């Protein structure tokens, strides 16, 4: 049950960062920062170590 909640929260945070990534138009630095945060979350959802 805890693992399911963990993956749901991770997916939710990944969607939030993805939405902000799509909406960001001004700064390329912010785009890179969003990608750097999204990569570990995506790998965690895919269960890649």
LUMSE-30654 format. One line per 4 residues: their letters; for each residue x negated, y negated, z of C-alpha. Coordinates in Angstrom, 2 decimals. Each point is the difference from the previous one (the first is absolute). Layout:
N
A = X Y Z | ...
END
This chain:
49
XXXX = 0.00 0.00 0.00 | -2.84 -2.38 0.83 | -1.74 0.78 -3.31 | 3.15 -0.83 -1.95
XXXX = 0.34 -3.33 1.81 | -3.69 -0.68 -0.65 | 0.38 0.56 -3.73 | 3.20 -2.06 -0.17
XXXX = -1.68 -2.94 1.75 | -3.05 0.31 -2.26 | 2.20 0.04 -3.10 | 1.92 -3.04 1.26
XXXX = -3.19 -1.98 0.61 | -1.31 1.04 -3.42 | 3.20 -1.24 -1.65 | -0.29 -3.32 1.86
XXXX = -3.58 -0.49 -1.13 | 0.94 1.05 -3.53 | 2.81 -2.55 -0.09 | -2.37 -2.74 1.19
XXXX = -2.56 1.13 -2.58 | 2.55 -0.37 -2.81 | 1.16 -3.42 1.23 | -3.53 -1.42 0.46
XXXX = -0.82 -2.28 -2.90 | -2.44 -2.55 1.41 | -3.05 1.69 1.45 | -1.95 2.89 -1.45
XXXX = -1.76 0.37 3.33 | 3.32 0.82 1.66 | 0.74 2.57 -2.71 | -3.28 1.75 0.75
XXXX = 0.73 -0.04 3.73 | 3.45 1.50 -0.58 | -1.56 2.76 -2.09 | -2.62 0.71 2.65
XXXX = 2.73 0.46 2.59 | 2.27 2.01 -2.30 | -2.59 2.59 -1.06 | -0.38 1.75 3.40
XXXX = 3.76 -0.06 0.54 | 0.60 1.59 -3.39 | -2.66 2.64 0.62 | 1.57 0.75 3.38
XXXX = 3.39 0.53 -1.63 | -1.55 2.31 -2.56 | -1.85 1.84 2.80 | -3.40 -0.60 -1.57
X = -2.90 -0.34 2.42
END
